[in-house]
Amino acid sequence: MAFSATFFISSPPYFTLSCRNYKSSLFPKSILVKASSTSLDYSTASVADKPIIPLKSNNWEWKLKDNSINIYYEEHVKESSDPPKNILMIPTISDVSTVEEWRSVARDIVQRVGKINWQATIVDWPGLGFSDRPKIDYNADIMEKFLVDFINAPDSPLQYSDEKDLVVFAGGHAATVILRAAKKGLVNPTAMAAVAPTWAGPLPIVFGRDSSMETRYGMLRGTLKAPGVGWMVYNMLVSNEKAIKSQYQSHVYANPENVTADIVESRYALTKRKGARYAPAAFLTGLLDPVKSREEFLELFADLDGKLPVLVISTEGSPKRSKAEMEALKGAKGVSKFIEVPGALLPQEEYPNMVAEELYQFLQENFEFGR
């Protein structure tokens, strides 16, 4: 999610910022004919009709230089005598990123009975969701390091998993961050799914990245981080229920009627957590962008060609500019399967049954069929 803004620069360091809740030029609506090569009966995947899978929540202490950051994560595990195979689910990076985005999908997949006992771990990013939000210099490298450490650290919640057996599902920017780490050989999952993948933050994709704009982004970040005025600007742009509802209805969800009062209230509560504005300040101004161009974006997938299966899930109602990046992946090197489902930027939350069904078929195709 994001906002639209106009910057008026007088003499440094002074500036004013006018903003509005928006149907973003970053995320306008766009519809495309379904491109899936499969036809699935989503009606059979109702989560409500399936047994409840216990949710176990905990915190993991992540060491970053002199900082000890409590990272919130959840485990969805069903009772079984069979050894588990783990799926790491990573939320989309946004102003109000949260593990809640993946809960229904995790529960749906884990409760299924097949040849493999799947279990799911959902983790919140540092500075977002229910994790600690220290005042650090958030950027794409920090976020990548976090994922690498979370997967590889000896005391990681995933330590009981053989990394060679780890599957990763990630949404939005998260998909691009984990792909970048995989390209570098820092993580070695056995399969990946990128759900509505993105790579460009709100302001840079609208206003560009020339030196003049980068200076203004820096000024905005400084303002958002400042005591007093930072909270005032953050409250105006992000931390109010009207803004959150408008964003979800305009570009986060495809169907405005699916934006419930409970969702808005949940996300609003996240914006009131201590340190809530620091990571979003980096996201809005492009510091969390894993790559800087579509060419780099496509190269991440191409580099993994033949190394592991990669599923891309695009959405029918994706905003125009985000949709263009997703469409560029159709038939791209390194993408073993490309499908399209209803939704916009959070299909895993808005249409969890459909996303879960597609993801589970991907798991079956690569780990169960023919065994």
N, C-alpha and C positions, 0 to 999 in steps of 0.2 A: 504494500500500500504506500501511498505517498500523498503529496499535495501539489497544487500549482502555485507558483510564486513569481513575483516580479521584483527585481532588485533595482533600487535607485541609489547609485553611488555618488556621494558628494566628495569631500576630501577625506581620505583615510584618517582615522579608522571608523568614520561614521557612515551608517547606512540605514535605510528604512526598508521594511519588508512588507509587502501587501500580499495577502493570501486569501484563498477561498477553498472550501471543501469542493472537490471537483470530480467531474467525469473526465479523468485525466487525458491529456494528449498522449501520455505514455500508455494509458490503458483504455482507449475507446473500444466499444464493442465491435466484434467482427464475427461473422458466421461462415463456416466452411462445411461443405458436404463431408459426411463421415468417411474417414479414410481407412477404417479398420478392415483388415482382411478376414476378420472372424465375426461370427454372429453369436452373441452370448445371451442367455436368458437371465437377465438381471433380476427378474421377479423372484427367482428361486433363492436369492442371496440375502433375504431380509435378516438383518442382524437381530431385530427384535424377537424373531422366532427361534433364536438359537441360544444355547445355554450360556450363562454369564461366565466369562473367564476372569479369574481373580487378577486384580491389578496390584502389583507390588511397587511402591515408590520408595526412593532412597536418594541420597546425595553422595556424589563422588568428589573428592578434593583434587582439584587440578592445580598443579604448581606452574606458575608462569613468572619466571624471574623471582622477584621478592613477594609475589602475590600468591595467596592460597584462596582459590575460588571454589565455592561450593556449587557443583553442577547437579542439577535435578535430572533424574531419569526414572523411567517406569519400565517394569518388566511384565509382559503378558505371557503367562505360562499355563498350560493345562497339565493336569496330572496324567502321567504316562510312564510306562516302564521302558519305553524306547528312548534312546539317546536323542537329545534335541539338536536341531539345526537352527541357528540364530539368524534373524533378520534385524538389521539396524535400520530404524526409521528416523529420518532427520527432517524436522520441520522447515518450511519455507522461511527464509530470512525476511522479516518485515518489521514494521513498527511494533506489531503485537504478535510476533512469532510465539508459538506455544505447542507443547506436546499434544494438546487437545486436538490439533488438526488430524492426528493419525490414530486416535484411540479406537474409533469405530472400525477402521480398516484392520488394525492389529487384532482386535477381538474377533472379527469375522474370519480372518485367515487362520489364527491360532486354533480356533475351535473345530476346524475341519478335520475330518478323519481321512488320512491317505497313507501312502507308503512312508512319508516322512513326518516326524513330530516337529512341526514348526513352532518356534517361540519368537517373540518380538521384544526388542528393547527400543524405547523411544527416548531421545535425549534432547534437553533444551540447550540452546547455545549459551555461552557465557555472555552476560549483558542483556539477555532476553528471556522470555518465559518466566519460569520459576527459579532459574539459576540466579546466583549472585550477579550484581551489576556494578562492579567497581569502576572507578574513573580511570580507565586506561585508554591508550591510543588504539582503538579498534580499527582493524583493517583486514583485508582479505588474507594476508599472511598469518595473522593471529588466528583467524577462524580456521584456516587450513591446519595450523599447528594443533589447535584444539582437537579437531577430528582425528588427526594422526595419533595424538597422545591417547585419546579416548579408546581408540581401537587397539593400540599397540602396548600401552603401559602395563607393566607387570601387575599392578593393582587395579587395572581397569575392570569394570563390571563385565566386560566381554572376555576376560582372561580365560574363562572356561571353554571358550569357543576356539576352535582351530581357525585361524584367519583364512585358511584356504577354503573353509566351509562357510564363510560369512557372506551373506547377501545384503546389499544396501539398497533401500528405497529412499529417495530424497526428492523434495519439492523445490521449485523455484531456483534461487541462487544456491541453495544447499547442494543441488545436483551438480552444478558447475564447480563448486568448491571441491567436492569429493572426486569428481572426474579429474580435476587438476592434480590432486594428490596422487591419484592412481597413475596418471601419466608420468609423474616423477618417480614412480615406484615406491612411494612412501606407504601406500596401503595396497593390498592385493586381494580385493574381494573376488568371489567366484562368479558373481552376477550382479548387475545393477539395473535399477529402473529410475528414470528421470521423469518426474511427474510435473507437467507444465513448467519445463526448465526455463530459467531466465538468467541473464548475466549483467544487465545494465540497471543501475540505480535510477530513481525517479528524476532527479534534477539533471544529471548529465545527458540522459537520453533526450530530454526536452530542450535543454539550452546548450548542449555541447560541452566540449572539454578544452576550449582554448585557454590560454594563460589568463585572460581577463576573467573568464567564468570560474576557473579554478581558484583565483584569488577571492572571488565572491563566496564560493562554497566554503573556503577556509574561514571567512568572516562569519558566515552563518553557523558553522560548527563551533567557533569560539563563543558566539552568543549563546547557543544552546547549552554549552557546558558551563557558562558563567553562573555564579550564585544569583539568586533573585530573578534577574531578567531572563535567565535561561529557562526557568520554570514557567515564567509568564509566556514566553514565545512557544515553548513546548505545549503548554496547555491550550494555546490558541490554535496551533497547527494539528496536534495529535490527540492530546489528552482531554478530550471532551466527547460525550456520548453522541452528540449530533455529528461531529466529524467522523467518528468511527462508523456510525450507521450509514452515512453518506458514502464513505469509501467502500464498504462492503456491498452496498446496493449498486454502486456505479461500475465497479470493476473487479472486486474480489470474488463475489458470487455472480452467477449468470442470471439467476432468478431473484429479484429483490424481495419476493415474498418469503424466501428461505432465510432471510436475515431476521432472526428472532430477537426478542428483548433479552433473552438469556445470553445469546452470543455477544450482543453489544455490551451487556453488563460484565461478562467475563473478561472481554478484551479491555474494557475501561479500567477494570481493577488492575490489570497488568501494567497500565500506564501510570499507576500511582505507587508502584513499588520503588523503594529507595534506589536511586541511581538510574531510573528508568529511561532518562533521555539520552544517555551517553552513546550507546550502541545505535539507536535510531538516527542520531545526528550523523554518524558515519555512513549508515545505510542510505539516507536521503541524499547525501552529497557525493555518493559514488565510491567511498573508501572501501566498501565491502564488495565491490565488483571484482570477481576473480579474473576476468579478462577485459580487454578494452575494445574488441571488435568482433564482428561475426566470424571473420576468418580464424581468429584465435579460438573462438567457441567451437567451430567445426573441427579444428585441429585436435581438440581434446578427445573428441569421439573417434576421429580417424586413427589416432595413435593407439587406440585400444582394439582396433580391428583384428579379429582372429584370436584375441587374448581372453575375452570373456563375452558372454551374451549381454547386450545392452538394449533394454526396452525404453522407448520414448512414448509417453502418453501426452498427447496434445489435447486441447479442448475446443469444442465448437464455439464457445462464447468468449474465447480469449480476447483481451484488448488488442487493438490493431497492431501496435508495434511489437508487443510480446508475441503475438500470434505469428508475425513474420519471421521471428527468430526460430520459433518452433517448427514452422513450415520448412525452413531451410534444412531441417534435419530429416525430412522425408526422403528416403533413398540415399541419405548421406553415408559415406564410408564409416564403418564402426557402429552403425545403428542396425542391430540385427532384427528389430521389429519396431514398427511405428504404427500406433493406433490413435484414434480420436474418440473422446467421450464427451458427454455434456459437461458444462461447467465453465469456469473462467480461470482465476488464479489459484483457487483452492478446491479443485475437484475432489480431492481425498476427504475433505470435510463436508462439502456440499452434497456430493453424490458418493458416499463411501461404499455403498453396495456395488455400484458399477465399477469403481476403481478396484475394489477388493477382488471382484470376479476376474477382471483382466489381469491383475497381478498374480492371482492364484493360478490362472491358466499358464502364465509365463513360468511360474515355478514348476508346474507339472511338466511343461514341455522340456524344461532343461534339467530337471532332477528326478522325475518320477516316470514319465512315459518310457517304455522300453526297458524298464529295470525289473 
